[in-house]
Amino acid sequence: WIGGPTWVRLCRVRTRARGRKSRTSRETSTWVQDEAKGVQKRMHGGLVRVRCRAGAEAPRHPKKGIRRKKKKKKPTRTNPSTKEMGVARAVASVDEGVAAQRRQAENALQDVLKLAVPAVGAVIADPLMSVVDTACVGQVSSLHLAALGPNTAVFTFIFQVFAFLGVTMTNIVANNAITAAGNNPEEKRRRKCVSERMLSYALIFAVASGIACCVALQVYGREILLLMGAGNEYMEPAMKYLRIRALASPAVMIMCVLQGVSLGQQDSATPLKIFTVAGLFNLFGDIYLTLSLRWGIAGAAWATLAAQYLGATIFLKVLYTAGKEDEDCVGIRWFGMPKLSSLRPFLMVSSTLVVRTVLQMCAFSLITYRATSMGTITTAAHQVIMQVFWFLSYFPEPLSLAAQSLIAKDKSSPRKVSGLSWILVKVAVVLGALLTLVFIGVLTLGVGLFTSDQLVISEINTVLVPALPCLVTISVVMICDGVSIGYSMYHVLPRIGLLSLIGTGMMLKGTSSLSQVWWVMVAFFVMRLGLHMIYIARNWKRHPLGGLRLSSDVEVSGLVKHVVPSLEA
């Protein structure tokens, strides 16, 4: 036991000279003191092993008086394998961190594709119905094809404005995810109740809004078509299509709400199946009523009306059954008429999205108005191009919906959100390039499917060049919108829409041809993308596409920062 810095009060030590035990005595004090110093150094020096002081006078043996021989100090050598092992451990740690990042990126991409791929069918169902209408009506009459132009703009405007119903429900259900990690049974019941209450109120609002839109279109349909630039020569078939198609407004809005609920639960297979059934029903209805019975534009309207009500009925039945049979699914329940205080979570998100969508659709309406005011041939050509463009532009929408759902669910993990956001941007760029090739191929090789009028075809060929960058740009813009909505930064979207609308209106004044109108369309998307980039730059540290990306490298950089200084030392 060592009780002081130099003296040993009680010590039995083994002599190094001959391996014999010595007695405690004054004669061995010098050697014992040196041994004690060595023990203290071993105790207080951590992992560093220090020998006894070399050159100390060896004690005499108490009996024989033999002096110990001085031992030569062996030079302390650093084991060469220590540094190598340290470097190996450091490299292995860094490799493990990089591999973990790669696995996380692969898992994030799988989550995106798992949600986005089935959602493609659900998202393109309504524009696909319009494309089928355009293809069938174009085979009957160019006059009826021109009448579809302003009608498509009207219904696209209305349904896009009320698309906030689905987006809001996706955000609310994803933020109250029942299957989120760490939820106890009581928390699951609370979250399910919140989601079902908001669903009940959203369905009431959807039905009321659909009825209001239907009444407004029936009463003011002619004025609305004139506002969209419809000509007197095709006003009669245009009014016939508008009055029939307006009856489907409640069904479309109900399906929008229910689709948002499914995507908020990361379930995109159910909407895909339902919209596939509705789309096939519309296709066969168009072929029979428009081409076989020669009803023309009225047959296309009736087929679309029946298909949308069929889809809404199936959707309601599926969600009602799922909510009763599965505790982890949001079902349809009646919570009474909503109060203003109960609608606060719904209105906080929806009010901002309504303004954003209205401004965006105003820009598209201005572009359509300018094109339809240039004559029947130009209007028919613009209708074909716009229908193909709108149909293809819905393919990036599932990526935006995946961003809204997955980012809202993982909002508490900035590292994961940032990595997911950049994966979505890269996928959007690749998808936009592929859609551009399809767009050009359809307008050059498959234009005969939409019209046989050579004047319309020649007008379409003038728009091929300005239409090239549209789909790539709109794909990236949709991802930026989805990331902003999912990360609760949607307050910036109305400002972006307003500035883009002002710029579009100013540029449309000097247009005199359809190709110039489409160059303005390109400028509209470029302005939106540029404004998003400015917002990201101003909020670099907290935006998922900005400084938050640096946090994805914290673990690996932390390993390097801790290992490298020790190796240098």
Secondary structure, 3 states (H helix, E strand, C coil): CCCCCCCCCCCCCECCCCCCECCCCHHHHHHHHHHHHHHHHHHHCCCCCCCCCCCCCCCECCCCCCECCCCCCCCCCCCHHHHHHHHHHHHHHHHHHHHHHHHHHHHHHHHHHHHHHHHHHHHCHHHHHHHHHHHHHHCCCHHHHHHHHHHHHHHHHHHHHCCHHHHHHHHHHHHCCCCCCCCCHHHHHHHHHHHHHHHHHHHHHHHHHHHHHHHHHHHHHHHHHHHCCCCHHHHHHHHHHHHHHHHHHHHHHHHHHHHHHHHHCCCCHHHHHHHHHHHHHHHHHHHHHHHHCCCCHHHHHHHHHHHHHHHHHHHHHHHHHHHHHCCCCCCCCCCCCCCCCCCHHHHHHHHHHHHHHHHHHHHHHHHHHHHHCCCHHHHHHHHHHHHHHHHHHCCCHHHHHHHHHHHHHCCCCHHHHHHHHHHHHHHHHHHHHHHHHHHHHHHHHCHHHCCCCHHHHHHHHCCCCCCCCHHHHHHHHHHHHHHHHHCCCHHHHHHHHHHHHHHHHHHHCCCCCHHHHHHHHHHHHHHHHHHHHHHHHHCCCCCCCCHHHHHHHHHHHHHHHHHHHHHHC
